[in-house]
Amino acid sequence: MARDSIIAAALAAALSLAGCGTKPDIDHLKTYSDKTIAFSYPGNWKITENVTETGPPSYRYLFVESPGSAIFSISEFYSAIPMDLKTYVLKFLESQQRNTQDAIKVGSLDLVKMGETSLQDIDLVIMGRKREGFKHTFTLTLLDTKVPHIAHFYAIDDAQDETLILMDQAPEEDAAGEKPGFDAIYGSLKLK
């Protein structure tokens, strides 16, 4: 499933950079703009993926990553998703759990394990409107080292037959430092 490859890529990036937070350069913002979306992001962050999949469902995913451990993803679905955000997030988390179990093995030894998880309701003003979302906290264990993570999910379905799923994620120890970078993206996001 294409969503599984998105999760595997995000997980691999997060794991390779766990605990390596850097300060987002919000004094020198870069701008991303295409025919459907535009946003600003920190000058020291990079767009690392921008892939369109022809469906069904047809969608695009875009990753913006810090030089440390932060990941911001935009999944843009070109037809309505036949589920609410919570169902989407639960399916995403189920896939994340499955991919974590299969992701990094040496023989029968799991190098990475996903442990404790929780999901709670949150909200954030994005594009001038309060958007409901979910905060997902989870712990990845890399060999014997536990790395707690925080992710936030929001949906924007303002356009007819188009839905954006936004996700930011960072290790808990880096989350406060990476937040200004996430805020720059959330605060500047526009649909065209």
N, C-alpha and C positions, 0 to 999 in steps of 0.2 A: 504494500500500500504506500502511496506517495507520502502520506502524512507520517508514516513510519520513518521514511528517509529524512524528513525534516527533523523529527525528534532525534534520530541518531546523530545527525550533523550538529544540532544544538548541544546535545549531550557530550559529544566528543570535544567540541570547542570548550564547553564549560569545564570538563574534567581536565583538559590539558592546561588550563589556566587558573585552576582553583586557587583562591587565596592570593592572587597577584593583582589586586586592585591598584589603579592609578587614578589620579585626579582628572576628571573630564575637562578639556579645554573649552570652556563655554565663552571665553573672551574672543575666540576665533572660530565662530560657527561656520560650518559648511552647509550648503543647501542641496537637497535632492529634489528633483522635479521631473515628472513625466506626464503623460496624458491623463492620468487619473488621480495622482496624489502628489503632494509636495510637503516637505518638512525640513527643518534645520536640525543639525546634529553636531556634537563636539568636534572641534578641529583635529583632535588626535584619535578619533574613532574612524572606522572604515566600513564601507558596505562590502560584505564578503560573499554574499549570495544574492542573486536577483534572477530567479528562475520562474518561467511560466510553464505550467503543465496543461496540456490539452486533455480535457476530461473524458467522460464525465467523472466528477465535476471538473470544470475548468477553473484553474486558480493560479495565483502567483504567490511566491513567498520571497521575502526580502529580509536579510539579516544585516543589522548594524552592530558591530562589535567594538568594544574598547580594546586598547592594547593590553588590558589586564584580563578581567574575568566577566565583564558585563556583556549581555546579549539583549538586543531589542529585535523582535521580529514582527513583521507585518505579513499576515496571510490575507490575500485579497481574493475572495471568491466571486466569480462573475455571474453566478446565478444564486438565488437564495439558498441558504443552507437549511435543509429540512429538519432543523433541531434548534433548541434554544442554547444560549451560551453555556449554561451549566452542563447540559448533555454533551456539548462539544468538549468542554474542559475535562469531564470525566472520561470520555473516550480518549482524549489526548493523554491523560495521566495513566490510563490502562495501557496504552501503547508505549508510553515512556517506561513504565515498569517492565513490560515485556522486553523492550529493546535494551534496557539496562542489564537485564539478566543475560542477554545474548551478546552484548556489545563487546566486552573486553574479557577474553578468556585465554588462558594458556592451558591447553589440554582441558581437563575438567575443572581447573581452578578458576573461580570467578575473581577477577581483580577489582571489580566494582560491584557494589551491592546498593540497592536503594532500600533505605530503612523507613523510619517513622515519617508519616505524611499527615498533613491536615489541610483543610480547605475552609475558608471563611468568606462571607460576603463583605465586599468593600464598595466604594464608589469614588469617582474622580471626575472633575470637570474637564472634558475634552471637546474641543471645537465649540465652546460656549454652552455645552449642555452637560448636566450631571449624567454620567454613565455608570451603570451598575457593573460590577465585576467580581472577580474572585482572587483572593490571595492564597497561594499554595506554598506551604513550607514543607520542606523535605530534607532528608539527610542522605547524602551519598557517602559510602565508605569506600575509600581508595586504599586497598590492602587493609591496613588497620587504622587508617586515619579517617575520622568522621568529619565531613564537610557539610554543615547545614547550609541550605540554599533557600532563597525567597524568590517567588515568581508571582507576577500579577497579570491577569487576563482581563481584557475588555473587548466588547463588540461594538462596532459602529455600522448601523444598517440604514443610514440616511438616504443612500442612493437606491433607486429602483433596481432590483435584480443584482445588487452588489453588496457584499458584506465584508468588512475588515475585521479581522481578529488581531488584536494587539497584545503582545506579551513582552514583558521585561523580566530579566532574570539575572541574579548575581549571588555569589556566596554571601551568607549572612554577614560575615566579617567585613565585606566590601560594600554592602548594600547602601549604607548611608553616604559613603564617598562617591558612589556611582549615581546616586539619585539626581544630582543636578543635570547629568547627561540625559537621563530618562525624561526629566522634566522639560528639557529643551525640545525634545522630540514631541512629547505630548502637547506642549504649549504652542507648537508651531504647525502641527498637522492640519492639512487642508485637503478636502476633496475637490476635484475639478469637474 
